[in-house]
Amino acid sequence: MKRKFNIGSRGSRLALWQTDFVKTELEKRFPEAAFDVLVIKTTGDAILDTALSKIGDKGLFTKQIETALLDNQIDLAVHSLKDLPTTQPAKLRISAVSERETANDVFISKNFQSIEDLPPNARVATGSLRRKSQLLHFRPDLEVVEIRGNVPTRIEKFLASDLDALILAFAGVHRLKLDSHIKQIVPTRIILPAVGQGAMAVEIREDDSEISEMLAEINDQSTEFCITAERAFLRSLEGGCQVPIGGFAVLEADEIFLEGFVGNLTGAKIIRHSIRGNKREAKRLGETLAEICLKKGAAEILDEARKASEKSVSEVV
């Protein structure tokens, strides 16, 4: 009889695609094991009429799944890495990350070819403060409009609206074969991606050596180096979805090039800096970049953003 493992996942099309990807990779390598998917509804899935930044919870898309993991209802959990808080609950850890998809955001529009092509005062939809801050920094004339929902829902809402453009992550659009809607892959010089964007993470119980050994077979080490640096940067800044922070690392031979962004909600104040370092020092590299940004004034910008977000949360509650 096959040894059975339960995989926890959100129920969106993208989450299930990602979970099926991990499941298939494990089945290829371990045909003697059986893997079942258990769909778990998270806070972020349940609250669809409020901006993520106004809900005030870092584990919006992960908390209930992590609880199931701690309660032994599931053996592993598949997440979009960008949704996973930089500090795991006690007794849990990230055991594997996938090879990263293109990390950039994409520009979707019915009438325009790029962000640069948008007319003055165009209306652009996004559910991300990180995107909003950088968009307004690049084009202060734009009106940024809040949009919620999973990837297909956001695209459907946009197509049925009179909005001029929509910004999403390339990875989600591409994985769901919705590339025909993409007009521009947004350069990172305009919008730096979210930390971990484009990668999937598999979370397990800390003491589960059996599944840990299995997941070592599908872990992408190059991606692991990059996301270690990015997540150390974010963790050091104590960032979440309530503050505009971006971080993106690229591995070049044995060297990591790491770039970070911190901005206020209007895009009027931003700090952007980059550093290089050995991949074996990935965590320290992220911490160093955070220290540099803090010395450049990131603390004041983040305090301002957090206060604005906290005010929004209290108004919602």
SEBA-206967 format. One line per field, with one value per residue: x, y, z of N, C-alpha, C in turn; residue in one letter. Coordinates in steps of 0.02 Angstrom, whole numbers, always signed. Atoms other than C-alpha are relative to their C-alpha. Layout:
! SEBA-206967
n_x	X_...
n_y	Y_...
n_z	Z_...
ca_x	X_...
ca_y	Y_...
ca_z	Z_...
c_x	X_...
c_y	Y_...
c_z	Z_...
residuo	A_...
This chain:
! SEBA-206967
n_x	+42_-40_-1_+38_-16_+50_-28_+48_-1_+59_+43_+2_-28_-73_-26_+6_-51_-65_+0_-4_-69_-41_+24_-26_-72_-12_+23_-51_-59_+18_+60_+24_+40_+61_+7_+68_+5_+53_+10_+13_+18_-37_+31_-3_+50_+67_+15_-13_+24_-43_-70_-44_-38_+45_+22_-46_-23_-54_+10_+66_+10_-40_+9_+42_-37_-53_+34_+13_-66_-18_+48_-10_+52_-37_-71_-38_+43_-29_+18_-37_-49_+10_+54_-22_-36_-72_-12_+46_+19_-44_+6_+8_-54_+1_-44_-20_+28_-1_-36_+40_+26_-14_+25_+28_+71_+20_+48_+57_+42_+40_-14_-68_-52_-48_+11_-21_+48_+63_+12_+0_+55_+30_+19_-34_+22_-46_+17_-64_-29_-66_+10_+28_-52_-48_+36_+9_-66_-17_+50_+41_+65_+46_+46_-5_+65_-5_+35_-12_+21_-54_-24_+52_+53_-23_-1_+70_+24_-32_+27_+69_-1_-26_-69_-47_-52_-2_-67_-1_-64_-6_+2_+69_+32_-31_+17_+70_+5_+37_-51_+26_+21_-59_-25_-69_-33_-23_-71_-10_-18_+62_+31_-38_+47_+6_-47_+22_+48_-17_-23_+44_-34_+32_-10_+11_-17_-72_-28_+20_-60_+18_+22_-56_-45_+33_+3_-68_-7_+31_-20_-43_-47_-12_+56_-6_-48_+30_+55_-28_-22_+59_+41_-39_+11_+68_+5_-36_+41_+64_+51_+54_+39_+24_-51_-29_-69_-16_-68_-12_-69_-20_-63_-47_-54_+3_+15_+70_+15_+63_+26_+57_+39_+47_+33_+61_+60_+12_-56_-39_-64_-22_-71_-15_-72_-20_-67_-22_-37_-4_+63_-3_+16_+64_+38_-34_+7_+66_-1_-42_+38_+51_-35_-16_+63_+21_-44_+19_+65_+56_+39_+51_+48_+38_+43_+54_+43_+34_+51_+55_+33_+34_+59_+47_+24_+47_+61_+35_+24
n_y	-60_-61_-48_-59_-66_-51_-66_-54_-52_-42_+28_-37_+35_-7_+40_+71_+13_+4_+61_+57_+1_+31_+69_+37_+7_+50_+65_+24_+23_+48_+36_+44_-41_-31_-69_-26_-72_-23_-72_-35_-70_-46_-65_-39_+25_-14_-72_-20_-68_-47_+0_+41_-44_-25_+55_-2_+66_+21_+68_+2_+57_+57_+17_+59_+57_+16_+32_+70_+33_+10_+48_+64_+14_+5_+14_-54_-53_-36_-70_-51_-22_-70_-4_+32_-46_+15_+38_+57_+20_+49_+70_+5_-30_+10_+57_-1_-52_+18_-45_-61_-26_-72_-33_-66_-12_-12_-53_+24_-57_+10_-52_-28_+51_-1_-52_-63_-17_-22_-73_-33_+14_+66_+38_+65_+42_+46_+12_+0_-65_-3_-22_-67_-48_-5_-29_-72_-32_-3_-40_-31_-20_+57_+15_+72_+24_+64_+57_+61_+62_+39_-26_-3_-46_-68_-14_-7_-64_-53_-1_-24_-68_-53_-13_-2_+52_+43_+27_+65_+35_+41_+72_+24_-6_+49_+68_+13_-6_-61_-46_-41_-66_-39_-48_-18_+25_-63_+2_-8_-70_-35_+33_+55_+51_+17_+51_+69_+4_+47_+65_+37_+27_+57_-6_+63_-1_-2_+65_+52_+14_+40_-44_-46_+34_+4_-67_-19_+21_-49_-68_-35_-35_-68_-40_-3_-53_-66_-17_-8_-70_-43_+7_-30_-72_-15_+15_-53_-60_+18_-17_+45_-29_-67_-51_+10_+24_+48_+26_+47_+23_+39_+35_-4_+45_+8_-66_-23_-71_-10_-68_-9_-62_-19_-62_-18_+20_-44_+4_-62_+15_+69_+17_+58_+11_+68_+22_+66_+38_+72_+34_+34_-51_-28_-29_-60_-49_-31_-41_-59_-46_-31_-49_-58_-35_-33_-59_-49_-29_+47_+7_-53_+16_+58_-22_-37_+47_+42_-40_-8_+65_+13_-42_+33_+61_-18_-23_+60_+37
n_z	+0_+6_-55_+24_-27_+15_+18_-12_+52_+9_+51_+63_+57_-2_-56_+18_+52_-33_-41_+46_+25_-51_-5_+59_-8_-51_+26_+48_-37_-52_+23_-53_-46_+27_-23_+6_-12_-44_+10_-63_+11_-44_-13_+62_+47_-26_+0_+69_+14_-36_+22_-42_-45_-53_-43_-56_-20_+46_+25_+30_+45_-23_-71_-9_+28_-49_-57_+20_-1_-70_-28_+35_+50_+63_-10_+32_+26_+56_-2_+38_-50_-18_-50_-61_-45_-4_-62_-5_-67_-31_+22_+72_+39_+73_+15_+70_+44_+70_+45_+4_+64_+8_-61_+15_+8_+69_+15_+41_+20_+61_+50_-4_+7_-55_-51_+31_+52_-31_+3_-65_-47_+12_-61_+1_-55_-33_-70_-36_-18_+32_+70_-1_-16_+55_+57_-11_+4_+71_+34_-53_+25_+3_-55_-15_-25_-34_+29_-38_+32_+28_+64_+51_-22_+10_+72_+21_-26_+40_+69_-2_-28_+43_-21_+56_-4_-58_-13_-35_+5_+60_-15_-6_+66_+44_-22_+18_+74_+16_+29_+55_-26_-18_+49_-17_-61_-29_-21_-72_-15_-14_-58_-28_-23_-71_-24_+14_+56_+54_-28_-45_-59_-33_-72_-36_-71_-10_-19_+48_+40_+59_+54_+13_+46_+65_+30_+21_+70_+46_-19_+47_-44_+23_-24_-73_-17_+14_-45_-67_-4_+3_-61_-55_+10_-21_-72_-36_+3_-30_+50_+19_+55_-20_+16_+67_+2_+53_-3_+55_+5_+59_-12_+56_-22_-73_-29_+1_+7_-37_+2_-44_+7_-53_+21_-36_+36_+58_+47_-2_-33_+8_-8_+40_-4_+18_-21_+24_-49_+12_-12_-65_-50_+23_-56_-23_+54_-8_-61_+14_+43_-43_-42_+43_+14_-63_-9_+51_-18_+9_-62_-1_+52_-22_-55_+31_+35_-49_-33_+48_+5_-63_+0_+45_-33_-53_+33_+24_-58
ca_x	+0_+65_+117_-3_+41_-85_-42_-129_-177_-290_-433_-399_-354_-178_-152_-214_-102_+48_+1_-25_+147_+230_+124_+175_+359_+350_+251_+384_+520_+424_+302_+288_+200_+26_-9_-184_-233_-334_-409_-409_-496_-392_-438_-383_-500_-647_-632_-651_-724_-582_-408_-275_-180_-334_-360_-203_-144_+24_-35_-190_-164_-66_-124_-263_-152_-11_-134_-183_+2_+32_-124_-60_-209_-85_+97_+155_+86_+114_+115_+152_+313_+267_+114_+216_+267_+455_+440_+364_+265_+364_+390_+366_+493_+512_+584_+590_+565_+527_+630_+574_+461_+490_+469_+411_+239_+138_+35_-137_-241_-377_-313_-133_+31_+130_+133_+226_+88_-52_-133_-125_-234_-266_-346_-243_-303_-196_-220_-41_+30_+202_+139_+39_+188_+304_+173_+139_+325_+348_+186_+117_-29_-105_-257_-229_-388_-404_-450_-469_-496_-394_-304_-447_-573_-466_-444_-632_-671_-548_-615_-792_-739_-691_-519_-368_-249_-221_-56_-29_+116_+178_+192_+7_-51_+70_+34_-151_-115_-187_-35_-142_-197_-18_+35_+198_+314_+348_+535_+601_+667_+484_+410_+522_+436_+374_+494_+481_+370_+368_+425_+327_+371_+336_+314_+326_+338_+514_+536_+469_+632_+544_+456_+607_+717_+589_+573_+762_+743_+637_+718_+795_+953_+980_+807_+838_+992_+895_+741_+847_+924_+756_+665_+806_+786_+598_+612_+737_+616_+470_+369_+205_+64_+27_+186_+260_+418_+496_+648_+726_+885_+974_+1109_+1258_+1382_+1422_+1367_+1196_+1138_+1002_+895_+771_+635_+540_+410_+267_+87_+89_+254_+322_+457_+554_+719_+795_+966_+1062_+1212_+1312_+1384_+1428_+1280_+1339_+1308_+1131_+1047_+1177_+1164_+978_+1005_+1142_+1031_+894_+1019_+1073_+892_+853_+1003_+939_+771_+668_+615_+522_+440_+386_+318_+215_+149_+109_+15_-88_-124_-167_-289_-369_-380_-465_-589_-630_-644
ca_y	+0_+173_+293_+441_+624_+767_+932_+1090_+1223_+1372_+1342_+1470_+1412_+1479_+1398_+1231_+1246_+1275_+1133_+1015_+1065_+1017_+859_+804_+836_+730_+591_+580_+553_+450_+334_+228_+372_+446_+632_+702_+886_+964_+1135_+1257_+1426_+1570_+1741_+1823_+1710_+1749_+1939_+1997_+2172_+2253_+2304_+2184_+2329_+2372_+2199_+2208_+2028_+1969_+1788_+1826_+1684_+1564_+1562_+1432_+1320_+1331_+1287_+1130_+1088_+1109_+1004_+862_+877_+900_+851_+993_+1158_+1245_+1435_+1579_+1631_+1815_+1777_+1688_+1797_+1808_+1732_+1557_+1496_+1393_+1212_+1255_+1293_+1314_+1151_+1185_+1322_+1303_+1370_+1549_+1606_+1780_+1892_+2051_+2127_+2145_+2284_+2236_+2359_+2363_+2518_+2552_+2461_+2511_+2616_+2749_+2748_+2790_+2962_+3091_+3049_+2871_+2751_+2597_+2452_+2357_+2276_+2310_+2459_+2415_+2435_+2590_+2680_+2641_+2681_+2851_+2885_+2848_+2931_+3050_+3095_+2920_+2875_+2707_+2608_+2463_+2292_+2125_+1944_+1803_+1824_+1775_+1875_+2032_+2017_+1991_+2141_+2247_+2197_+2240_+2411_+2579_+2571_+2602_+2468_+2329_+2275_+2093_+1975_+1889_+1719_+1703_+1763_+1648_+1493_+1510_+1532_+1708_+1784_+1850_+1992_+2051_+2210_+2243_+2152_+2297_+2333_+2319_+2497_+2551_+2423_+2314_+2147_+2089_+1986_+1805_+1847_+1709_+1570_+1437_+1380_+1214_+1225_+1077_+1035_+1064_+886_+794_+722_+603_+737_+851_+723_+704_+891_+910_+823_+965_+1115_+1244_+1305_+1457_+1521_+1480_+1592_+1736_+1724_+1705_+1876_+1954_+1886_+1941_+2116_+2115_+2036_+2168_+2304_+2214_+2231_+2154_+2195_+2355_+2443_+2472_+2367_+2276_+2166_+2069_+1965_+1892_+1760_+1791_+1645_+1647_+1827_+1895_+2063_+2123_+2276_+2345_+2477_+2566_+2699_+2797_+2774_+2920_+2877_+3050_+2977_+2822_+2742_+2621_+2542_+2390_+2289_+2136_+1995_+1811_+1693_+1604_+1767_+1788_+1819_+1945_+2031_+2061_+2125_+2242_+2314_+2345_+2434_+2546_+2588_+2627_+2745_+2830_+2867_+2710_+2705_+2871_+2818_+2650_+2732_+2849_+2705_+2598_+2739_+2768_+2581_+2566_+2710_+2619_+2457_+2544_+2624_+2452_+2367
ca_z	+0_-48_+90_+78_+101_+110_+25_+85_-42_-66_-186_-323_-498_-478_-307_-373_-527_-414_-297_-444_-510_-346_-333_-509_-474_-317_-403_-540_-411_-284_-376_-219_-128_-150_-137_-105_-108_+32_-9_+136_+137_+206_+275_+113_+15_+128_+132_-47_-28_+70_+15_+80_+157_+262_+338_+444_+446_+375_+354_+252_+129_+239_+421_+407_+300_+428_+567_+470_+454_+640_+677_+565_+447_+305_+281_+169_+106_-60_-59_-176_-90_-96_+14_+147_+297_+323_+497_+506_+655_+780_+721_+536_+400_+212_+146_-41_-170_-354_-497_-512_-654_-727_-575_-663_-659_-819_-896_-963_-1063_-1194_-1282_-1233_-1260_-1105_-946_-1044_-1175_-1051_-1072_-932_-781_-840_-715_-671_-563_-438_-268_-212_-117_-187_-365_-321_-244_-390_-522_-444_-428_-613_-669_-533_-646_-640_-536_-451_-417_-294_-366_-275_-323_-397_-563_-682_-579_-584_-772_-795_-683_-781_-952_-896_-829_-903_-821_-932_-868_-744_-663_-612_-583_-741_-655_-613_-784_-874_-769_-807_-994_-997_-1085_-1228_-1114_-1082_-1172_-1079_-960_-844_-825_-648_-664_-660_-540_-433_-394_-225_-122_-181_-330_-461_-343_-251_-75_+9_+197_+316_+499_+562_+627_+473_+406_+285_+183_+201_+113_-26_-53_-65_-233_-305_-220_-338_-253_-364_-321_-138_-132_-210_-102_+55_+19_-26_+127_+243_+171_+200_+373_+428_+376_+460_+301_+247_+127_+226_+170_-4_-11_-158_-169_-312_-320_-471_-460_-574_-556_-369_-343_-296_-360_-240_-265_-139_-138_+0_-37_+37_-19_-141_-223_-179_-67_-118_-74_-197_-177_-236_-177_-229_-127_-121_-131_+27_+120_+52_+220_+274_+105_+130_+307_+246_+110_+239_+352_+206_+164_+346_+354_+196_+281_+254_+437_+422_+259_+332_+491_+383_+278_+430_+516_+359_+346_+531_+512_+365_+467_+614_+493_+419_+589
c_x	+44_-5_-32_+22_-54_+33_-54_+8_-61_-39_-3_+32_+76_+30_-1_+49_+68_+6_+6_+71_+46_-18_+28_+75_+17_-20_+50_+58_-15_-65_-29_-44_-62_-8_-71_+0_-60_-6_-21_-14_+35_-39_-3_-50_-70_-20_+18_-19_+42_+71_+43_+36_-43_-23_+46_+24_+53_-12_-67_-14_+35_-20_-40_+35_+55_-30_-14_+64_+21_-45_+4_-57_+31_+74_+46_-49_+36_-26_+32_+48_-12_-56_+22_+39_+73_+19_-52_-20_+50_-18_-15_+60_-12_+51_+24_-31_+8_+48_-44_-23_+22_-34_-36_-76_-16_-54_-52_-44_-38_+22_+71_+52_+48_-19_+17_-51_-66_-8_+3_-63_-36_-12_+28_-20_+56_-23_+61_+25_+69_-6_-25_+54_+47_-32_-5_+67_+20_-47_-47_-70_-52_-47_+2_-63_+9_-40_+18_-25_+60_+16_-55_-55_+21_+1_-72_-29_+27_-32_-72_-5_+22_+71_+48_+51_-6_+72_-5_+70_+1_-13_-71_-36_+25_-20_-72_-14_-44_+45_-27_-22_+59_+21_+73_+23_+35_+73_+7_+23_-62_-35_+43_-49_-4_+53_-29_-45_+26_+23_-54_+41_-39_+19_-17_+10_+76_+31_-17_+58_-17_-20_+54_+48_-30_+1_+69_+11_-29_+18_+46_+47_+14_-54_+5_+49_-32_-54_+23_+23_-60_-39_+36_-8_-68_-8_+32_-38_-69_-58_-52_-39_-26_+50_+30_+74_+8_+71_+10_+74_+11_+67_+42_+63_-6_-20_-75_-1_-69_-19_-62_-32_-44_-31_-59_-60_-14_+55_+45_+68_+17_+75_+11_+76_+15_+71_+15_+37_-1_-65_-2_-16_-68_-40_+31_-6_-67_-4_+40_-37_-54_+31_+16_-63_-25_+42_-18_-69_-59_-44_-57_-55_-46_-47_-61_-50_-39_-56_-61_-39_-39_-64_-54_-30_-51_-66_-41_-30_-57
c_y	+63_+43_+64_+63_+49_+67_+52_+55_+45_-27_+37_-41_+1_-43_-74_-19_-11_-64_-62_-6_-36_-74_-43_-12_-54_-70_-30_-33_-54_-37_-46_+37_+27_+69_+25_+74_+16_+75_+32_+73_+45_+65_+42_-22_+19_+73_+28_+72_+53_-6_-40_+42_+25_-56_-8_-67_-24_-69_-9_-63_-63_-26_-64_-63_-22_-33_-73_-41_-17_-53_-69_-20_-7_-11_+53_+50_+36_+71_+38_+31_+72_+9_-25_+49_-22_-37_-56_-12_-51_-70_-8_+31_-10_-55_+0_+61_-23_+45_+60_+14_+73_+38_+66_+3_+9_+53_-29_+59_-18_+46_+25_-55_-4_+54_+68_+27_+27_+75_+31_-18_-66_-36_-71_-40_-44_-11_+6_+71_+9_+25_+72_+52_+11_+29_+76_+37_+10_+46_+31_+19_-56_-2_-75_-23_-69_-54_-62_-60_-39_+24_+3_+50_+73_+18_+10_+67_+58_+6_+27_+72_+51_+21_-5_-56_-38_-26_-64_-29_-45_-74_-27_+1_-55_-72_-19_+9_+59_+53_+46_+69_+47_+47_+17_-38_+61_-6_+11_+70_+42_-29_-59_-51_-5_-52_-70_-8_-47_-67_-31_-27_-59_+1_-66_+10_-9_-70_-56_-15_-39_+44_+50_-30_-5_+68_+26_-16_+51_+72_+30_+45_+71_+47_+9_+54_+69_+19_+6_+72_+47_-1_+28_+76_+21_-10_+55_+65_-10_+18_-53_+33_+70_+56_-14_-17_-49_-24_-53_-16_-41_-32_+1_-38_-10_+64_+16_+75_+11_+73_+5_+68_+9_+66_+18_-13_+42_-4_+62_-11_-73_-5_-64_-9_-72_-15_-68_-36_-74_-35_-36_+47_+32_+35_+66_+56_+37_+45_+64_+51_+36_+54_+63_+41_+37_+63_+55_+31_-45_-6_+51_-15_-58_+18_+37_-47_-44_+38_+9_-65_-17_+41_-32_-62_+17_+24_-59_-38_+37
c_z	+0_+63_-25_+36_-22_-12_+10_-52_+7_-60_-66_-56_+1_+56_-17_-55_+33_+41_-45_-30_+49_+8_-56_+5_+52_-24_-49_+37_+51_-18_+53_+51_-35_+31_-14_+17_+44_-8_+66_-15_+50_+9_-63_-52_+21_-3_-69_-16_+34_-26_+49_+52_+58_+47_+60_+26_-49_-30_-34_-41_+24_+70_+11_-26_+49_+62_-15_+1_+71_+33_-33_-47_-69_+16_-31_-28_-56_+1_-59_+51_+22_+52_+69_+44_+9_+64_+4_+72_+28_-25_-75_-35_-75_-15_-72_-35_-72_-39_-14_-72_-6_+56_-13_+6_-74_-4_-47_-16_-63_-56_-3_+5_+59_+51_-29_-49_+29_-5_+69_+40_-14_+66_-5_+62_+26_+72_+46_+14_-31_-72_-2_+11_-59_-63_+7_+1_-73_-39_+53_-22_+3_+60_+11_+36_+31_-37_+40_-40_-26_-70_-54_+17_-12_-75_-25_+23_-42_-69_-2_+24_-52_+21_-59_+1_+66_+7_+41_-3_-61_+16_+2_-67_-46_+19_-17_-74_-21_-31_-54_+23_+13_-57_+13_+61_+30_+23_+75_+18_+15_+61_+21_+29_+76_+17_-13_-60_-54_+25_+44_+58_+27_+74_+34_+75_+7_+11_-49_-48_-64_-59_-18_-51_-70_-35_-21_-73_-49_+16_-53_+39_-22_+24_+76_+22_-8_+50_+73_+10_+2_+66_+61_-2_+28_+75_+41_+2_+32_-46_-10_-55_+17_-15_-69_+2_-58_+8_-53_-5_-62_+16_-64_+20_+75_+36_-6_-9_+30_-2_+45_-9_+61_-21_+43_-46_-62_-52_+0_+32_-12_+13_-40_-1_-18_+25_-30_+56_-17_+18_+68_+58_-15_+55_+22_-51_+6_+61_-11_-42_+41_+43_-40_-13_+61_+13_-50_+13_-8_+62_+3_-52_+21_+57_-27_-34_+49_+36_-45_-6_+63_+6_-44_+33_+53_-30_-25_+58_+34
residuo	M_K_R_K_F_N_I_G_S_R_G_S_R_L_A_L_W_Q_T_D_F_V_K_T_E_L_E_K_R_F_P_E_A_A_F_D_V_L_V_I_K_T_T_G_D_A_I_L_D_T_A_L_S_K_I_G_D_K_G_L_F_T_K_Q_I_E_T_A_L_L_D_N_Q_I_D_L_A_V_H_S_L_K_D_L_P_T_T_Q_P_A_K_L_R_I_S_A_V_S_E_R_E_T_A_N_D_V_F_I_S_K_N_F_Q_S_I_E_D_L_P_P_N_A_R_V_A_T_G_S_L_R_R_K_S_Q_L_L_H_F_R_P_D_L_E_V_V_E_I_R_G_N_V_P_T_R_I_E_K_F_L_A_S_D_L_D_A_L_I_L_A_F_A_G_V_H_R_L_K_L_D_S_H_I_K_Q_I_V_P_T_R_I_I_L_P_A_V_G_Q_G_A_M_A_V_E_I_R_E_D_D_S_E_I_S_E_M_L_A_E_I_N_D_Q_S_T_E_F_C_I_T_A_E_R_A_F_L_R_S_L_E_G_G_C_Q_V_P_I_G_G_F_A_V_L_E_A_D_E_I_F_L_E_G_F_V_G_N_L_T_G_A_K_I_I_R_H_S_I_R_G_N_K_R_E_A_K_R_L_G_E_T_L_A_E_I_C_L_K_K_G_A_A_E_I_L_D_E_A_R_K_A_S_E_K_S_V_S_E_V_V
